[in-house]
Amino acid sequence: MSAVEAAAVRSGEAQSGAAEAIHVENLHKKFGELHVLKGVSLSARD
């Protein structure tokens, strides 16, 4: 397996055939002292 194929398998692209439109890893968001997002990761396909 090539490095490109391995990356596609890790991202899920090989299974679905669709590229990721959005990919976010380890997102944190605070409003003042209120920590509302702690390490959120997500991806969305086109």
mmCIF file of the N, C-alpha and C atoms, coordinates in Angstrom:
data_MODEL
# 
_entry.id   MODEL 
# 
loop_
_atom_site.group_PDB 
_atom_site.id 
_atom_site.type_symbol 
_atom_site.label_atom_id 
_atom_site.label_alt_id 
_atom_site.label_comp_id 
_atom_site.label_asym_id 
_atom_site.label_entity_id 
_atom_site.label_seq_id 
_atom_site.pdbx_PDB_ins_code 
_atom_site.Cartn_x 
_atom_site.Cartn_y 
_atom_site.Cartn_z 
_atom_site.occupancy 
_atom_site.B_iso_or_equiv 
_atom_site.pdbx_formal_charge 
_atom_site.auth_seq_id 
_atom_site.auth_comp_id 
_atom_site.auth_asym_id 
_atom_site.auth_atom_id 
_atom_site.pdbx_PDB_model_num 
ATOM 1   N N  . MET A 1 1  ? 0.850   -1.174 0.000  1.00 0.00 ? 1  MET A N  1 
ATOM 2   C CA . MET A 1 1  ? 0.000   0.000  0.000  1.00 0.00 ? 1  MET A CA 1 
ATOM 3   C C  . MET A 1 1  ? 0.893   1.233  0.000  1.00 0.00 ? 1  MET A C  1 
ATOM 4   N N  . SER A 1 2  ? 0.586   2.190  -0.861 1.00 0.00 ? 2  SER A N  1 
ATOM 5   C CA . SER A 1 2  ? 1.375   3.419  -0.930 1.00 0.00 ? 2  SER A CA 1 
ATOM 6   C C  . SER A 1 2  ? 0.991   4.355  0.211  1.00 0.00 ? 2  SER A C  1 
ATOM 7   N N  . ALA A 1 3  ? 1.793   5.386  0.423  1.00 0.00 ? 3  ALA A N  1 
ATOM 8   C CA . ALA A 1 3  ? 1.504   6.365  1.473  1.00 0.00 ? 3  ALA A CA 1 
ATOM 9   C C  . ALA A 1 3  ? 0.195   7.084  1.196  1.00 0.00 ? 3  ALA A C  1 
ATOM 10  N N  . VAL A 1 4  ? -0.095  7.365  -0.078 1.00 0.00 ? 4  VAL A N  1 
ATOM 11  C CA . VAL A 1 4  ? -1.344  8.045  -0.443 1.00 0.00 ? 4  VAL A CA 1 
ATOM 12  C C  . VAL A 1 4  ? -2.533  7.146  -0.138 1.00 0.00 ? 4  VAL A C  1 
ATOM 13  N N  . GLU A 1 5  ? -2.442  5.863  -0.484 1.00 0.00 ? 5  GLU A N  1 
ATOM 14  C CA . GLU A 1 5  ? -3.530  4.931  -0.194 1.00 0.00 ? 5  GLU A CA 1 
ATOM 15  C C  . GLU A 1 5  ? -3.735  4.782  1.308  1.00 0.00 ? 5  GLU A C  1 
ATOM 16  N N  . ALA A 1 6  ? -2.649  4.723  2.049  1.00 0.00 ? 6  ALA A N  1 
ATOM 17  C CA . ALA A 1 6  ? -2.745  4.603  3.502  1.00 0.00 ? 6  ALA A CA 1 
ATOM 18  C C  . ALA A 1 6  ? -3.423  5.825  4.100  1.00 0.00 ? 6  ALA A C  1 
ATOM 19  N N  . ALA A 1 7  ? -3.101  7.009  3.603  1.00 0.00 ? 7  ALA A N  1 
ATOM 20  C CA . ALA A 1 7  ? -3.733  8.239  4.090  1.00 0.00 ? 7  ALA A CA 1 
ATOM 21  C C  . ALA A 1 7  ? -5.217  8.239  3.766  1.00 0.00 ? 7  ALA A C  1 
ATOM 22  N N  . ALA A 1 8  ? -5.594  7.757  2.585  1.00 0.00 ? 8  ALA A N  1 
ATOM 23  C CA . ALA A 1 8  ? -7.005  7.692  2.200  1.00 0.00 ? 8  ALA A CA 1 
ATOM 24  C C  . ALA A 1 8  ? -7.767  6.739  3.106  1.00 0.00 ? 8  ALA A C  1 
ATOM 25  N N  . VAL A 1 9  ? -7.168  5.633  3.454  1.00 0.00 ? 9  VAL A N  1 
ATOM 26  C CA . VAL A 1 9  ? -7.819  4.672  4.344  1.00 0.00 ? 9  VAL A CA 1 
ATOM 27  C C  . VAL A 1 9  ? -8.004  5.279  5.723  1.00 0.00 ? 9  VAL A C  1 
ATOM 28  N N  . ARG A 1 10 ? -6.990  5.968  6.248  1.00 0.00 ? 10 ARG A N  1 
ATOM 29  C CA . ARG A 1 10 ? -7.107  6.590  7.572  1.00 0.00 ? 10 ARG A CA 1 
ATOM 30  C C  . ARG A 1 10 ? -8.194  7.656  7.587  1.00 0.00 ? 10 ARG A C  1 
ATOM 31  N N  . SER A 1 11 ? -8.337  8.410  6.500  1.00 0.00 ? 11 SER A N  1 
ATOM 32  C CA . SER A 1 11 ? -9.330  9.484  6.476  1.00 0.00 ? 11 SER A CA 1 
ATOM 33  C C  . SER A 1 11 ? -10.724 8.977  6.150  1.00 0.00 ? 11 SER A C  1 
ATOM 34  N N  . GLY A 1 12 ? -10.844 7.727  5.694  1.00 0.00 ? 12 GLY A N  1 
ATOM 35  C CA . GLY A 1 12 ? -12.139 7.189  5.325  1.00 0.00 ? 12 GLY A CA 1 
ATOM 36  C C  . GLY A 1 12 ? -12.485 7.427  3.872  1.00 0.00 ? 12 GLY A C  1 
ATOM 37  N N  . GLU A 1 13 ? -11.636 8.121  3.141  1.00 0.00 ? 13 GLU A N  1 
ATOM 38  C CA . GLU A 1 13 ? -11.924 8.438  1.748  1.00 0.00 ? 13 GLU A CA 1 
ATOM 39  C C  . GLU A 1 13 ? -12.023 7.182  0.901  1.00 0.00 ? 13 GLU A C  1 
ATOM 40  N N  . ALA A 1 14 ? -11.218 6.178  1.169  1.00 0.00 ? 14 ALA A N  1 
ATOM 41  C CA . ALA A 1 14 ? -11.217 4.961  0.370  1.00 0.00 ? 14 ALA A CA 1 
ATOM 42  C C  . ALA A 1 14 ? -12.555 4.234  0.476  1.00 0.00 ? 14 ALA A C  1 
ATOM 43  N N  . GLN A 1 15 ? -13.193 4.255  1.636  1.00 0.00 ? 15 GLN A N  1 
ATOM 44  C CA . GLN A 1 15 ? -14.456 3.560  1.809  1.00 0.00 ? 15 GLN A CA 1 
ATOM 45  C C  . GLN A 1 15 ? -15.617 4.309  1.161  1.00 0.00 ? 15 GLN A C  1 
ATOM 46  N N  . SER A 1 16 ? -15.683 5.605  1.297  1.00 0.00 ? 16 SER A N  1 
ATOM 47  C CA . SER A 1 16 ? -16.841 6.360  0.838  1.00 0.00 ? 16 SER A CA 1 
ATOM 48  C C  . SER A 1 16 ? -16.694 6.894  -0.575 1.00 0.00 ? 16 SER A C  1 
ATOM 49  N N  . GLY A 1 17 ? -15.475 7.100  -1.047 1.00 0.00 ? 17 GLY A N  1 
ATOM 50  C CA . GLY A 1 17 ? -15.255 7.654  -2.371 1.00 0.00 ? 17 GLY A CA 1 
ATOM 51  C C  . GLY A 1 17 ? -15.397 9.168  -2.426 1.00 0.00 ? 17 GLY A C  1 
ATOM 52  N N  . ALA A 1 18 ? -15.771 9.806  -1.326 1.00 0.00 ? 18 ALA A N  1 
ATOM 53  C CA . ALA A 1 18 ? -15.943 11.256 -1.301 1.00 0.00 ? 18 ALA A CA 1 
ATOM 54  C C  . ALA A 1 18 ? -14.834 11.891 -0.470 1.00 0.00 ? 18 ALA A C  1 
ATOM 55  N N  . ALA A 1 19 ? -14.329 12.993 -0.962 1.00 0.00 ? 19 ALA A N  1 
ATOM 56  C CA . ALA A 1 19 ? -13.286 13.719 -0.233 1.00 0.00 ? 19 ALA A CA 1 
ATOM 57  C C  . ALA A 1 19 ? -13.912 14.496 0.918  1.00 0.00 ? 19 ALA A C  1 
ATOM 58  N N  . GLU A 1 20 ? -13.124 14.752 1.942  1.00 0.00 ? 20 GLU A N  1 
ATOM 59  C CA . GLU A 1 20 ? -13.605 15.539 3.065  1.00 0.00 ? 20 GLU A CA 1 
ATOM 60  C C  . GLU A 1 20 ? -13.728 17.002 2.650  1.00 0.00 ? 20 GLU A C  1 
ATOM 61  N N  . ALA A 1 21 ? -14.873 17.597 2.917  1.00 0.00 ? 21 ALA A N  1 
ATOM 62  C CA . ALA A 1 21 ? -15.067 19.018 2.658  1.00 0.00 ? 21 ALA A CA 1 
ATOM 63  C C  . ALA A 1 21 ? -14.556 19.837 3.839  1.00 0.00 ? 21 ALA A C  1 
ATOM 64  N N  . ILE A 1 22 ? -14.698 19.279 5.045  1.00 0.00 ? 22 ILE A N  1 
ATOM 65  C CA . ILE A 1 22 ? -14.246 19.937 6.272  1.00 0.00 ? 22 ILE A CA 1 
ATOM 66  C C  . ILE A 1 22 ? -13.612 18.884 7.172  1.00 0.00 ? 22 ILE A C  1 
ATOM 67  N N  . HIS A 1 23 ? -12.494 19.237 7.770  1.00 0.00 ? 23 HIS A N  1 
ATOM 68  C CA . HIS A 1 23 ? -11.839 18.336 8.729  1.00 0.00 ? 23 HIS A CA 1 
ATOM 69  C C  . HIS A 1 23 ? -11.285 19.196 9.861  1.00 0.00 ? 23 HIS A C  1 
ATOM 70  N N  . VAL A 1 24 ? -11.734 18.923 11.077 1.00 0.00 ? 24 VAL A N  1 
ATOM 71  C CA . VAL A 1 24 ? -11.306 19.679 12.254 1.00 0.00 ? 24 VAL A CA 1 
ATOM 72  C C  . VAL A 1 24 ? -10.824 18.685 13.302 1.00 0.00 ? 24 VAL A C  1 
ATOM 73  N N  . GLU A 1 25 ? -9.692  18.977 13.925 1.00 0.00 ? 25 GLU A N  1 
ATOM 74  C CA . GLU A 1 25 ? -9.168  18.121 14.988 1.00 0.00 ? 25 GLU A CA 1 
ATOM 75  C C  . GLU A 1 25 ? -8.831  18.956 16.217 1.00 0.00 ? 25 GLU A C  1 
ATOM 76  N N  . ASN A 1 26 ? -9.239  18.443 17.366 1.00 0.00 ? 26 ASN A N  1 
ATOM 77  C CA . ASN A 1 26 ? -8.862  19.010 18.659 1.00 0.00 ? 26 ASN A CA 1 
ATOM 78  C C  . ASN A 1 26 ? -9.269  20.486 18.811 1.00 0.00 ? 26 ASN A C  1 
ATOM 79  N N  . LEU A 1 27 ? -10.512 20.804 18.469 1.00 0.00 ? 27 LEU A N  1 
ATOM 80  C CA . LEU A 1 27 ? -11.028 22.174 18.548 1.00 0.00 ? 27 LEU A CA 1 
ATOM 81  C C  . LEU A 1 27 ? -11.390 22.526 19.991 1.00 0.00 ? 27 LEU A C  1 
ATOM 82  N N  . HIS A 1 28 ? -10.944 23.679 20.420 1.00 0.00 ? 28 HIS A N  1 
ATOM 83  C CA . HIS A 1 28 ? -11.277 24.203 21.748 1.00 0.00 ? 28 HIS A CA 1 
ATOM 84  C C  . HIS A 1 28 ? -11.874 25.595 21.570 1.00 0.00 ? 28 HIS A C  1 
ATOM 85  N N  . LYS A 1 29 ? -12.899 25.915 22.376 1.00 0.00 ? 29 LYS A N  1 
ATOM 86  C CA . LYS A 1 29 ? -13.510 27.245 22.343 1.00 0.00 ? 29 LYS A CA 1 
ATOM 87  C C  . LYS A 1 29 ? -13.913 27.628 23.753 1.00 0.00 ? 29 LYS A C  1 
ATOM 88  N N  . LYS A 1 30 ? -13.541 28.846 24.131 1.00 0.00 ? 30 LYS A N  1 
ATOM 89  C CA . LYS A 1 30 ? -13.895 29.373 25.447 1.00 0.00 ? 30 LYS A CA 1 
ATOM 90  C C  . LYS A 1 30 ? -14.633 30.695 25.281 1.00 0.00 ? 30 LYS A C  1 
ATOM 91  N N  . PHE A 1 31 ? -15.601 30.918 26.161 1.00 0.00 ? 31 PHE A N  1 
ATOM 92  C CA . PHE A 1 31 ? -16.273 32.204 26.294 1.00 0.00 ? 31 PHE A CA 1 
ATOM 93  C C  . PHE A 1 31 ? -15.976 32.676 27.706 1.00 0.00 ? 31 PHE A C  1 
ATOM 94  N N  . GLY A 1 32 ? -14.981 33.535 27.819 1.00 0.00 ? 32 GLY A N  1 
ATOM 95  C CA . GLY A 1 32 ? -14.538 33.936 29.146 1.00 0.00 ? 32 GLY A CA 1 
ATOM 96  C C  . GLY A 1 32 ? -13.956 32.738 29.866 1.00 0.00 ? 32 GLY A C  1 
ATOM 97  N N  . GLU A 1 33 ? -14.498 32.425 31.029 1.00 0.00 ? 33 GLU A N  1 
ATOM 98  C CA . GLU A 1 33 ? -14.038 31.269 31.808 1.00 0.00 ? 33 GLU A CA 1 
ATOM 99  C C  . GLU A 1 33 ? -14.769 29.981 31.430 1.00 0.00 ? 33 GLU A C  1 
ATOM 100 N N  . LEU A 1 34 ? -15.814 30.076 30.598 1.00 0.00 ? 34 LEU A N  1 
ATOM 101 C CA . LEU A 1 34 ? -16.615 28.911 30.216 1.00 0.00 ? 34 LEU A CA 1 
ATOM 102 C C  . LEU A 1 34 ? -15.985 28.202 29.018 1.00 0.00 ? 34 LEU A C  1 
ATOM 103 N N  . HIS A 1 35 ? -15.481 27.000 29.234 1.00 0.00 ? 35 HIS A N  1 
ATOM 104 C CA . HIS A 1 35 ? -14.839 26.200 28.182 1.00 0.00 ? 35 HIS A CA 1 
ATOM 105 C C  . HIS A 1 35 ? -15.931 25.330 27.557 1.00 0.00 ? 35 HIS A C  1 
ATOM 106 N N  . VAL A 1 36 ? -16.473 25.740 26.367 1.00 0.00 ? 36 VAL A N  1 
ATOM 107 C CA . VAL A 1 36 ? -17.643 25.070 25.789 1.00 0.00 ? 36 VAL A CA 1 
ATOM 108 C C  . VAL A 1 36 ? -17.286 23.925 24.841 1.00 0.00 ? 36 VAL A C  1 
ATOM 109 N N  . LEU A 1 37 ? -16.132 23.973 24.216 1.00 0.00 ? 37 LEU A N  1 
ATOM 110 C CA . LEU A 1 37 ? -15.666 22.875 23.363 1.00 0.00 ? 37 LEU A CA 1 
ATOM 111 C C  . LEU A 1 37 ? -14.299 22.445 23.861 1.00 0.00 ? 37 LEU A C  1 
ATOM 112 N N  . LYS A 1 38 ? -14.141 21.153 24.094 1.00 0.00 ? 38 LYS A N  1 
ATOM 113 C CA . LYS A 1 38 ? -12.882 20.637 24.638 1.00 0.00 ? 38 LYS A CA 1 
ATOM 114 C C  . LYS A 1 38 ? -12.399 19.481 23.773 1.00 0.00 ? 38 LYS A C  1 
ATOM 115 N N  . GLY A 1 39 ? -11.548 19.773 22.798 1.00 0.00 ? 39 GLY A N  1 
ATOM 116 C CA . GLY A 1 39 ? -10.940 18.722 21.992 1.00 0.00 ? 39 GLY A CA 1 
ATOM 117 C C  . GLY A 1 39 ? -11.879 18.061 21.005 1.00 0.00 ? 39 GLY A C  1 
ATOM 118 N N  . VAL A 1 40 ? -12.822 18.799 20.447 1.00 0.00 ? 40 VAL A N  1 
ATOM 119 C CA . VAL A 1 40 ? -13.781 18.246 19.493 1.00 0.00 ? 40 VAL A CA 1 
ATOM 120 C C  . VAL A 1 40 ? -13.102 18.012 18.145 1.00 0.00 ? 40 VAL A C  1 
ATOM 121 N N  . SER A 1 41 ? -13.346 16.842 17.558 1.00 0.00 ? 41 SER A N  1 
ATOM 122 C CA . SER A 1 41 ? -12.844 16.519 16.220 1.00 0.00 ? 41 SER A CA 1 
ATOM 123 C C  . SER A 1 41 ? -14.028 16.094 15.360 1.00 0.00 ? 41 SER A C  1 
ATOM 124 N N  . LEU A 1 42 ? -14.022 16.509 14.087 1.00 0.00 ? 42 LEU A N  1 
ATOM 125 C CA . LEU A 1 42 ? -15.105 16.133 13.182 1.00 0.00 ? 42 LEU A CA 1 
ATOM 126 C C  . LEU A 1 42 ? -14.643 16.234 11.744 1.00 0.00 ? 42 LEU A C  1 
ATOM 127 N N  . SER A 1 43 ? -15.377 15.576 10.867 1.00 0.00 ? 43 SER A N  1 
ATOM 128 C CA . SER A 1 43 ? -15.146 15.717 9.432  1.00 0.00 ? 43 SER A CA 1 
ATOM 129 C C  . SER A 1 43 ? -16.490 15.614 8.733  1.00 0.00 ? 43 SER A C  1 
ATOM 130 N N  . ALA A 1 44 ? -16.608 16.282 7.599  1.00 0.00 ? 44 ALA A N  1 
ATOM 131 C CA . ALA A 1 44 ? -17.827 16.257 6.793  1.00 0.00 ? 44 ALA A CA 1 
ATOM 132 C C  . ALA A 1 44 ? -17.438 16.027 5.345  1.00 0.00 ? 44 ALA A C  1 
ATOM 133 N N  . ARG A 1 45 ? -18.194 15.209 4.682  1.00 0.00 ? 45 ARG A N  1 
ATOM 134 C CA . ARG A 1 45 ? -17.922 14.880 3.282  1.00 0.00 ? 45 ARG A CA 1 
ATOM 135 C C  . ARG A 1 45 ? -18.826 15.697 2.368  1.00 0.00 ? 45 ARG A C  1 
ATOM 136 N N  . ASP A 1 46 ? -18.358 15.918 1.180  1.00 0.00 ? 46 ASP A N  1 
ATOM 137 C CA . ASP A 1 46 ? -19.101 16.679 0.176  1.00 0.00 ? 46 ASP A CA 1 
ATOM 138 C C  . ASP A 1 46 ? -20.273 15.880 -0.342 1.00 0.00 ? 46 ASP A C  1 
# 
